Amino acid sequence: MDQCEDREEGVPPSKSTLCGEHESQTKAQRNPPGPPPSSVSLQSDVLRDVIRRSQQRGASHKKIQQSLKCGPEPSSVSLQSDGSKKHLFIHFKSQQESAAERIYKRPAGPEPRRNCMSVMPMTYNCSTDYSFRRNAVSLTDRAEESSLWSSSPLRRKDFSETESGYGSMGSLLSLGSNQSMDSVLFFATETLNLCNLSEERYEALSSALSSQSSCLRELDLSNSDLQDSGTKFLSDGLKSPHCKLNILRLSHCNISEKGYEALSSVLSSQSSSLRQLDLRNCDLQDSGVKLLSAGVKSPNCTLETLSLSGCLVTDEGCTSLASALSSNPSRLRELDLSYNHPGDSGMKLLSAGLKDPGWRLDTLRVEPAGVRWLRPGLRKYSCQLTIDTNTVNTKLQLSDNNRKVTRVEEVQSYPDHPDRFDVCPQLLCRNGLTGRCYWEVEWRGDVYISVSYRSIRRKGGSYDCWFGLNDQSWSLICSYNGPRSVRHNKTETSISSSSSVSNRAAVYVDCPAGTLSFYRVSSDTLIHLHTFNTTFTQTLYPGFRFSWSPGSSVSLC
């Protein structure tokens, strides 16, 4: 991508275009900021609700503790960065207008370019439905931050768009022992996957789960490379009589048979409180299902919902599950076996169970089903993309039977069409996405790999047109050096990638579940980069966006 983000966001390059530090200085002159964050009097009794997400500690840490002593309870807290400084924003409820006036606010005006400011929303919203979401965070900070979380009056923690590099395992663990926390969703993104989480970290997580003051209710470690040691530590924590976890999500995790055996021991544990277990897209196969069924068969099992969707299950695995449900008056009420191959015999066994008054099963999902779903990994959901030539911008050249798109300087002779992007160098595919879909592309140069609603604006160069700059689209931003960030609705989140030289990326969408995941493909292995969790309100379409400079390209795989 060009160094000047103006070129990406609808302003063609010109002699007057300002980039880098000069652009930042010019914007500062146009929009003079309010008082610097260091001069703000952040007075509140919520010291222990705020994570100090900077590398400063010691005196700075104590200074904040001393300054946050009295005042109204805030409705939210956010963190923003201008590169060298991190600004903490505390937002008060509307009835405390005078308090709100004391808060340093970001100047009004156009959305800051990436080179000028990287915004990292970190919000805490009061709510009775409280949860903690965390995305793209590294596990490097120390437990000294944990004291900031005790005695928390706030009920909702949201880090769903936090930039990589500003999180802490200590924060997660202290949340686990926080009396006021009632639900924690920990979205393990690329940083967790790429950090090679040590046994010490998993042991610390286990300790948090088994803490006497633990109040965790929901934990999401999807896309994690748990391995045997991680699953063992996690299971030990779940079996603690103090653990109150109800929901565990481990979709698309690397778990071995030993790991499934450990999870089975959790289900049969007398002290387990687990109600929902999500193992979507984990390659359990029938052997793993058999191990889990032993736990489901236990009279101690409290599981009510079990998702084994896309787990390579055949009629043999269905037989194990049916046997477990028949031999024990299980609490299981919902069983998801979609995207598997139960066969006729498996279908009959489970369908008969629905009519058995001894079973409590209310919901059974088996469709779609078939042998095609027995392919390991996410490639079972592969779809063949077709470029919608009526949407292609005239500065994009099609080749290789419309399987390759290259950014060029020469205007291409495409016929006029109302669906064509007339300013933005981007395009959409014809494929309307439903269910679960997966595809791979190879890129060169500066490219946005995107999905978008078809209703995105086509004419002009406003934010409403550009992929990633509106609520209609989501993008993975790739450069010559690899994937660098994701963007949605003008919010950009940096990501860290491996040292792989591969220029192949993968996209996985689960439309009903509201998840959009980006991966880097290296030696046939998927390296998780980022997952968006949302609710899709329209049909999604794959798309691609290019920088203003010619030479960048995308090839459909």
C-alpha positions in Angstrom: 0.0 0.0 0.0 1.2 3.5 -0.7 2.7 5.2 2.3 0.0 7.9 2.1 -3.4 6.4 3.2 -5.2 9.2 1.3 -4.6 7.2 -1.9 -6.4 4.2 -0.5 -9.4 6.2 0.8 -10.6 7.8 -2.3 -8.3 10.7 -3.0 -6.1 10.1 -6.1 -2.4 10.9 -5.8 -1.5 14.4 -6.6 1.3 16.9 -6.0 -0.6 18.3 -3.1 -0.9 14.9 -1.4 0.9 14.9 2.0 2.3 11.7 3.6 4.0 10.5 6.7 5.0 13.0 9.3 4.3 16.0 7.1 0.7 14.9 6.7 0.4 14.3 10.4 1.7 17.7 11.3 -0.6 19.4 8.8 -3.6 17.6 10.2 -2.6 18.7 13.7 -2.6 22.3 12.5 -6.0 21.9 10.9 -7.5 20.1 13.9 -5.7 21.3 17.0 -6.2 18.7 19.7 -7.6 19.4 23.1 -5.6 19.2 26.2 -3.0 16.4 26.2 -4.0 13.2 28.0 -1.3 13.9 30.7 -3.2 17.0 31.8 -6.5 15.2 32.3 -7.8 14.8 35.7 -9.2 11.3 35.6 -11.1 11.1 38.8 -13.2 8.0 39.5 -13.5 5.2 41.9 -12.9 2.7 39.1 -9.1 2.5 39.3 -9.4 -1.3 39.6 -11.4 -1.5 36.3 -8.7 0.1 34.1 -5.8 -1.9 32.6 -2.8 0.4 32.1 -2.0 -0.7 28.5 1.4 0.8 28.0 4.9 -0.2 28.7 5.2 2.3 31.5 5.1 1.0 35.0 6.3 1.9 38.5 5.8 5.6 39.2 3.4 6.0 36.3 1.3 3.1 37.6 1.1 4.6 41.1 0.3 8.0 39.8 -2.8 6.7 38.0 -3.8 4.8 41.2 -3.6 8.0 43.2 -5.5 10.1 40.7 -8.5 7.8 40.2 -10.2 8.1 43.6 -13.6 9.8 43.4 -16.2 10.7 40.9 -19.2 9.2 39.1 -19.1 5.7 37.8 -18.0 5.7 34.1 -20.2 4.1 31.4 -17.2 3.2 29.3 -13.4 3.5 29.0 -11.5 3.6 25.7 -7.8 3.6 24.7 -6.5 5.4 21.6 -3.0 5.7 20.2 -1.3 8.3 18.1 1.8 6.1 17.6 4.1 7.2 20.4 1.4 7.9 23.1 -1.5 5.9 24.3 -4.5 7.9 25.5 -7.0 6.5 28.0 -10.5 7.8 27.6 -13.1 7.5 30.4 -16.7 8.2 29.3 -19.4 9.1 31.7 -23.1 8.7 31.5 -25.1 11.5 30.0 -26.5 12.7 33.3 -22.9 13.5 34.4 -22.3 16.1 31.7 -19.8 18.1 33.7 -17.7 15.0 34.2 -17.8 14.3 30.5 -16.4 17.7 29.8 -13.3 16.8 31.8 -12.5 14.0 29.4 -9.9 14.5 26.6 -11.7 13.7 23.4 -10.4 13.0 19.9 -10.8 16.0 17.7 -13.7 16.0 15.3 -13.0 15.7 11.6 -12.1 13.1 9.0 -11.1 9.6 10.2 -7.3 9.7 10.9 -5.2 7.9 8.3 -3.3 4.9 9.4 0.0 6.6 9.3 -1.2 9.4 11.5 -3.1 7.5 14.2 -3.9 3.9 14.9 -7.1 3.7 16.9 -7.4 0.9 19.5 -10.9 0.9 20.9 -11.0 -0.4 24.5 -14.4 0.0 25.9 -16.1 -1.0 29.1 -19.9 -0.7 29.0 -22.2 -1.1 31.9 -24.6 -3.9 31.2 -26.4 -6.7 32.9 -25.5 -9.0 30.1 -21.8 -8.7 30.7 -19.0 -10.3 28.8 -15.4 -9.8 28.0 -14.2 -9.9 24.4 -10.7 -9.9 23.4 -9.1 -9.9 19.9 -5.6 -9.7 18.6 -3.8 -9.3 21.9 -0.4 -10.6 22.9 0.3 -12.4 26.1 3.4 -10.5 27.2 2.4 -8.3 30.1 2.9 -9.2 33.7 0.6 -10.0 36.5 1.3 -6.6 38.2 -1.6 -5.3 36.2 -4.0 -7.7 37.8 -4.6 -5.5 40.8 -6.3 -3.0 38.6 -9.2 -5.5 38.1 -10.2 -6.4 41.6 -13.5 -5.0 43.0 -14.7 -4.1 39.6 -18.2 -2.4 39.5 -18.3 -2.6 35.7 -20.2 -5.5 34.2 -19.1 -5.5 30.5 -15.6 -5.6 29.2 -15.1 -5.3 25.4 -11.7 -5.6 23.7 -13.1 -7.0 20.5 -10.9 -4.7 18.3 -7.9 -4.2 20.5 -4.7 -3.8 18.6 -2.1 -6.6 18.8 0.5 -6.0 21.4 -1.4 -4.3 24.1 -3.0 -7.1 26.0 -1.9 -9.2 29.0 -2.4 -12.7 30.3 -2.4 -11.2 33.7 -5.5 -9.2 32.9 -7.3 -12.3 31.7 -6.3 -14.2 34.8 -7.3 -11.5 37.2 -10.6 -11.2 35.5 -11.0 -14.8 36.2 -10.8 -14.2 39.9 -12.9 -11.0 39.8 -16.1 -11.4 41.8 -17.9 -8.9 39.6 -17.1 -10.7 36.3 -19.8 -13.1 35.2 -18.7 -13.9 31.7 -15.4 -13.9 29.8 -15.0 -14.5 26.1 -11.4 -14.8 25.1 -11.0 -14.7 21.4 -7.6 -16.2 20.7 -6.4 -14.7 17.5 -3.2 -14.7 15.6 -1.1 -13.5 18.6 -2.1 -16.4 20.7 -1.7 -18.8 17.9 1.7 -17.4 17.0 3.1 -16.9 20.5 3.6 -20.7 21.0 1.9 -20.4 24.3 4.0 -22.0 27.0 2.9 -24.6 29.6 3.4 -21.9 32.2 0.7 -19.8 30.5 -1.7 -22.6 30.3 -1.0 -23.5 33.9 -1.7 -19.9 34.9 -5.0 -20.1 33.0 -5.9 -23.3 34.8 -5.1 -21.6 38.1 -7.5 -18.8 37.3 -10.3 -21.2 36.4 -9.8 -23.1 39.7 -9.5 -20.0 41.9 -11.9 -20.0 44.8 -13.1 -16.5 43.7 -13.4 -17.4 40.0 -16.6 -16.2 38.4 -15.8 -17.0 34.7 -18.8 -18.2 32.9 -17.8 -18.3 29.2 -14.4 -18.8 27.6 -13.6 -18.8 23.9 -10.2 -20.2 22.8 -11.2 -20.8 19.2 -8.4 -21.1 16.7 -5.9 -22.0 19.4 -3.1 -24.5 19.1 -3.8 -26.1 22.4 -1.9 -29.3 22.0 -1.9 -32.0 24.7 -0.3 -29.9 27.4 -2.6 -27.0 27.0 -5.7 -29.2 27.0 -4.5 -31.0 30.1 -4.0 -27.7 32.0 -7.4 -26.4 30.8 -9.1 -29.6 31.8 -7.5 -29.6 35.3 -8.9 -26.1 35.8 -12.4 -27.1 34.6 -12.5 -30.0 37.0 -11.9 -27.8 40.0 -14.8 -27.5 42.4 -14.4 -23.7 42.3 -14.7 -23.5 38.5 -18.0 -22.0 37.4 -17.4 -22.0 33.7 -20.6 -22.9 31.8 -19.6 -22.3 28.2 -16.4 -23.4 26.5 -15.7 -22.7 22.8 -12.8 -24.5 21.2 -13.8 -24.4 17.5 -11.0 -25.1 15.0 -8.5 -26.0 17.6 -5.6 -28.4 17.3 -6.6 -31.1 19.8 -5.3 -34.7 19.8 -6.9 -37.9 21.2 -5.2 -37.3 24.5 -6.9 -33.9 24.6 -10.3 -35.3 23.9 -9.7 -37.8 26.6 -8.9 -35.0 29.0 -12.1 -33.1 28.0 -14.1 -36.3 28.5 -12.8 -36.5 32.0 -14.1 -32.9 32.6 -17.6 -34.0 31.4 -17.6 -36.9 33.9 -16.2 -34.9 36.7 -18.5 -34.6 39.7 -17.6 -30.9 40.1 -18.0 -29.9 36.4 -20.5 -27.1 35.7 -20.0 -27.1 31.9 -23.3 -26.6 30.0 -22.1 -25.9 26.5 -19.1 -27.3 24.6 -18.4 -26.1 21.1 -15.9 -28.2 19.1 -16.9 -27.0 15.6 -14.3 -27.8 12.9 -12.1 -29.8 15.2 -11.1 -33.0 13.4 -12.3 -35.3 16.1 -13.2 -38.2 13.8 -15.0 -41.2 15.3 -12.2 -42.0 17.7 -12.5 -38.6 19.4 -16.3 -38.8 19.5 -16.0 -42.2 21.2 -13.8 -40.6 23.9 -16.2 -37.7 24.4 -19.2 -40.1 24.5 -17.7 -41.8 27.6 -18.0 -38.4 29.4 -21.5 -37.8 28.1 -22.5 -41.3 29.4 -21.4 -40.3 33.0 -24.2 -39.5 35.4 -22.2 -36.5 36.5 -22.3 -34.9 33.0 -24.2 -31.6 33.0 -23.7 -30.8 29.3 -26.8 -29.4 27.7 -25.4 -28.3 24.3 -22.8 -30.1 22.2 -21.6 -28.9 18.8 -19.6 -31.4 16.7 -20.3 -29.7 13.4 -17.7 -30.3 10.8 -15.8 -32.8 12.9 -15.4 -35.8 10.4 -18.1 -37.9 12.2 -19.5 -41.0 10.5 -22.1 -43.6 11.5 -19.6 -45.1 13.9 -19.4 -41.9 15.9 -23.2 -41.5 15.9 -23.4 -45.0 17.3 -21.2 -44.0 20.2 -23.3 -40.9 20.9 -26.6 -42.8 20.7 -25.3 -45.4 23.1 -24.2 -42.7 25.6 -27.5 -40.9 25.4 -29.4 -44.2 25.8 -27.5 -45.5 28.8 -27.7 -42.3 30.8 -30.6 -39.9 31.4 -28.3 -37.1 30.1 -29.2 -33.5 30.3 -28.1 -33.0 26.6 -30.8 -31.1 24.9 -29.1 -29.9 21.7 -26.7 -31.8 19.5 -25.2 -30.4 16.3 -23.8 -32.9 13.9 -24.2 -30.9 10.7 -21.4 -31.0 8.0 -20.6 -34.6 8.9 -21.5 -38.0 7.3 -23.7 -39.9 9.7 -25.0 -42.2 7.0 -28.4 -43.9 7.0 -27.7 -46.0 10.1 -26.4 -43.0 12.1 -29.4 -40.9 11.0 -31.8 -43.7 12.1 -30.2 -44.1 15.5 -30.3 -40.4 16.4 -33.7 -39.8 14.9 -35.1 -42.7 17.0 -33.6 -41.1 20.1 -35.6 -37.9 19.5 -38.7 -40.0 20.0 -37.4 -41.8 23.0 -38.9 -40.4 26.2 -35.7 -41.3 28.1 -33.8 -38.8 26.0 -34.0 -35.1 26.8 -32.7 -34.2 23.4 -34.9 -31.5 21.9 -32.8 -30.3 18.9 -30.8 -32.5 16.5 -29.0 -30.9 13.5 -27.6 -33.3 10.9 -27.9 -31.2 7.7 -26.0 -30.6 5.5 -24.6 -34.2 5.5 -22.6 -36.3 3.1 -19.3 -37.8 2.3 -18.0 -34.5 0.9 -17.8 -33.2 4.5 -15.2 -35.8 5.6 -12.3 -33.7 4.2 -10.0 -32.5 7.1 -9.8 -28.8 7.9 -11.7 -25.9 6.5 -11.1 -26.8 2.9 -14.2 -28.9 3.0 -16.1 -25.6 2.7 -14.2 -24.5 -0.5 -16.1 -22.6 -3.1 -15.1 -21.6 -6.6 -15.1 -17.8 -6.9 -16.2 -16.1 -10.1 -15.4 -12.4 -10.8 -18.4 -10.2 -11.6 -17.0 -8.4 -14.6 -19.7 -5.8 -14.4 -18.2 -4.5 -11.1 -14.5 -4.3 -12.2 -13.0 -0.8 -12.1 -11.5 0.3 -15.4 -8.0 0.4 -13.9 -8.1 -3.3 -13.3 -7.0 -5.8 -15.9 -8.5 -9.3 -16.1 -6.4 -12.2 -17.4 -6.1 -16.0 -17.1 -9.7 -16.6 -18.0 -10.8 -13.9 -15.5 -8.9 -15.7 -12.7 -6.3 -13.0 -12.2 -6.8 -9.3 -11.6 -3.9 -6.7 -12.0 -3.8 -3.1 -11.2 -2.8 -1.2 -14.3 -2.4 2.4 -15.4 -4.1 2.1 -18.8 -7.9 2.4 -18.8 -9.6 -0.8 -19.8 -12.4 -0.7 -22.3 -15.2 -2.1 -20.1 -18.8 -1.2 -21.0 -20.7 1.1 -18.7 -22.7 -0.6 -16.0 -24.4 0.7 -12.9 -22.6 -2.0 -10.8 -19.1 -0.9 -11.8 -16.9 0.9 -9.3 -16.1 4.1 -11.3 -13.4 5.5 -8.9 -12.3 2.8 -6.5 -9.9 0.2 -8.0 -11.9 -2.7 -6.7 -14.3 -5.4 -7.7 -16.8 -7.9 -6.4 -17.4 -11.6 -7.2 -20.7 -13.1 -8.3 -20.8 -15.6 -5.4 -23.4 -14.8 -2.8 -22.1 -16.5 0.3 -24.4 -18.8 2.4 -23.7 -21.3 5.1 -20.0 -21.9 5.4 -17.6 -20.8 2.7 -13.8 -21.0 2.2 -11.5 -19.8 -0.5 -7.8 -19.0 -1.1 -6.1 -16.4 -3.2 -2.5 -15.4 -4.0 -1.6 -11.7 -4.0 1.3 -9.5 -5.1 1.8 -6.0 -3.9 -0.8 -4.0 -2.0 -4.2 -5.6 -1.9 -7.3 -5.7 0.3 -8.9 -9.2 0.5 -12.5 -8.4 1.3 -16.1 -9.4 1.8 -18.9 -6.9 1.3 -22.6 -6.5 1.1 -23.8 -6.0 -2.5 -25.4 -2.8 -1.4 -22.1 -1.0 -1.1 -21.9 2.2 -3.1 -20.3 2.0 -6.6 -20.1 5.6 -7.7 -17.7 8.2 -6.4 -14.8 8.0 -3.9 -16.4 8.5 -0.6 -16.0 6.1 2.4 -19.3 4.5 1.4 -17.5 3.0 -1.6 -14.2 1.7 -0.2 -13.9 -1.8 1.2 -13.1 -1.6 4.9 -14.1 2.0 5.4 -17.8 1.4 6.1 -20.2 -0.9 7.9 -20.8 -2.8 4.6 -17.4 -4.4 4.2 -14.5 -6.2 6.0 -10.9 -6.4 4.7 -7.6 -8.1 5.3 -4.9 -5.6 4.2 -1.9 -7.2 2.5 1.4 -5.7 1.3 4.6 -7.0 -0.3 5.7 -8.0 3.2 2.6 -10.0 4.0 -0.7 -9.4 5.9 -0.5 -6.3 8.0 -3.9 -5.4 9.4 -7.7 -5.9 9.1 -10.2 -3.1 8.7 -14.0 -2.6 9.2 -16.0 0.6 9.3 -12.8 2.7 9.3 -11.4 0.8 12.3 -8.0 -0.8 11.6 -6.5 -3.5 13.7 -2.8 -4.4 13.3 -2.0 -8.1 13.1 1.2 -10.0 13.5 2.1 -12.7 11.0 4.7 -15.4 10.8 7.9 -15.1 8.9 6.5 -17.2 6.2 7.2 -16.0 2.7 3.9 -17.3 1.4 1.7 -14.8 -0.5 -1.4 -17.0 -0.2 -4.3 -16.1 2.0 -7.5 -17.9 3.0 -10.9 -16.6 4.0 -13.5 -18.6 6.0 -17.0 -17.3 6.5 -19.7 -18.9 8.7 -22.6 -16.8 7.8 -25.2 -18.1 10.3 -22.6 -17.9 13.1 -21.5 -14.4 12.1 -17.8 -15.2 12.0 -15.3 -14.1 9.3 -11.8 -15.5 9.6 -8.6 -14.6 7.7 -5.6 -17.0 7.5 -2.2 -17.1 5.9 -1.5 -20.3 4.0 2.0 -21.7 4.5 3.0 -25.2 3.3 -0.6 -26.2 3.3 -1.0 -25.1 6.9 -3.5 -22.4 7.9 -2.0 -19.7 10.2 -4.9 -17.8 11.8 -4.6 -14.0 11.5 -7.9 -12.5 12.7 -11.6 -13.3 13.3 -14.4 -10.8 13.1 -17.5 -11.8 15.2 -20.6 -10.0 14.2 -24.1 -10.5 12.8 -24.4 -10.4 9.0 -27.6 -8.7 8.0 -27.2 -9.1 4.2 -25.7 -11.7 1.8 -21.9 -11.4 1.6 -19.8 -11.3 -1.6 -16.1 -11.7 -1.9 -14.2 -8.7 -3.2 -10.8 -7.2 -3.8 -9.3 -3.7 -3.6 -6.0 -2.4 -4.9 -3.7 0.5 -4.2 -3.4 3.4 -6.6 0.0 2.2 -7.8 0.0 -0.2 -10.7 1.5 -3.7 -10.4 -0.5 -5.3 -7.6 -2.5 -8.4 -8.4 -4.7 -11.1 -7.1 -5.1 -14.7 -8.5 -8.0 -16.9 -7.5 -6.8 -20.3 -6.4 
